């Protein structure tokens, strides 16, 4: 009966060569542009209930009538980031509750989608707005 071949490097004490467990250490590194981090943070902030939607639409006229919120600034150092998010909240939502939701959502999404370590998310409520009639009807329909 033939013996099974010995594992590579078993007799020499050297680690086996070729495919093996991939710890990711020598695959390189990922660089995520600040603009990408900003877009992820904006979308995450918009998903939080109580954040006023930016109803400006798209194109030049949309930007003219846009509130500009949420607005995001990112300070990135390697795989670590600090984020400043400015939002407008809907009346009568508690601003502190909305800001906390934005902070948590932005940190979670940046970690999940960009693989960065979020050191801080600072949220500033810059405006409080009432729902427009169309928004009120859509909210009631939910």
N, C-alpha and C positions, 0 to 999 in steps of 0.2 A: 504494500500500500504506500502510495506517495505521500510525502509530508507536505503540508501547506507551506507556501513561501513565507518567510519571516517578514514582519512589517518593515518598511523602509526605515533605515537608521537604527533598527533595534539592536544590532550587534555593534554598531559604532558609537552609540550614545548621542548621535546627532539627531536633531528634530527631523521628522519626515518632510520631504519636499513634495511639492505639487499641491493639488487642491486639499484643503482642510477646513477646519472651522474658520469662519471669517469674522474677526473681531472689528473690522472696519478701520484699523489703525493705519494701514497703508493704502487706502483707497483714495487719498487726497483730502481736500476740504471743500466745503460749500461756502460760497460768498453770495449773500442775498442783498440786492441793491436796496438802499434806503427807500426808494420809491415803491418797491414791492412791499416792504414792511409797512409803509404808510397806507397803501391800499388795503392790506389785510386788516390793519387797525381801524380804518374808516368803515369797512364792511362789518367788522365785529361790533363796533359802536352802534351802527344803524340797526343791528339785530336786537338791541336791548329795548325792552318795552319802556316807553316813557321818553325816549330820545326823539326829538322833533324831526320829522322827515325833511329832507332837502327837496322841496317841490319845484325847484327852478327848471328842471328838465335838462335837456342837452343842447348843445350848440351855443352860439354867441348870446342869443336872447336868454337862454336858460341860465347861463353864467351871470348875466346882468341881474336877473331876479332871484338868484340863489341866495340862501342865507349864508352859505359858506361853511356850515357846520354839518357834521363834525369836521374839525380841522385837526390835523395831526402833524407833530414834529417828532422826528426820531433821532436819537443820538446813539450811534452804534460804535462799539469797540470790539472788534473780533466777533465772537459769537454772543456777546452780551449787549443788551440794549436798554435804554431809558426812553420812555415815551411820554409826550405831553399831548393830551387830547382835550380840545375845547368843544363843548356841545351846547345845544339848546334843548331844553326840556319842555315837555307838554304840561300845561296847566291842568289839573292841580296836583300833579305827581310830586312826591317828596324828592327834592333835588339831591339830598344825600343818598337816598336809596338808588336813584338812577345813576348817580356818579359811581357808586360802589359796583353796580351791575356792569357799567362800562369798563371800569378798572379790571374786574375779574374776567370779562369776556375778551378784552384786548390781550391780556396776559396769556390766557388759555389758547386763543387762536394763534398768536405769534409763536408760542411754543410748539403747538401741534403742526402748523402749516409751514413754518420757516425754520424750525429747529433751533431757535435762539433761546438764550437764557434772559428772561426779562427781570432786570434788577428793580425797576420802578415804573409804574404807570401813574402819572399825575393827571387828574381830571378836573377841569375847571368848567363850571356851568356859566356860560356867557350870556345866556338869554333864556327867558321863559315865554313860551308862546301858547296861544289858545289854538285848539283844533279849528280848522276851517270847516264850514258846513259839510263839504264832501267827505272829509276825514271823519267827522262825527257819524255820518251815515254808515261809512265802511266799518267803523268800530262797533256800532250797534249790530251790524249784520254778522259779526264774528260770534 
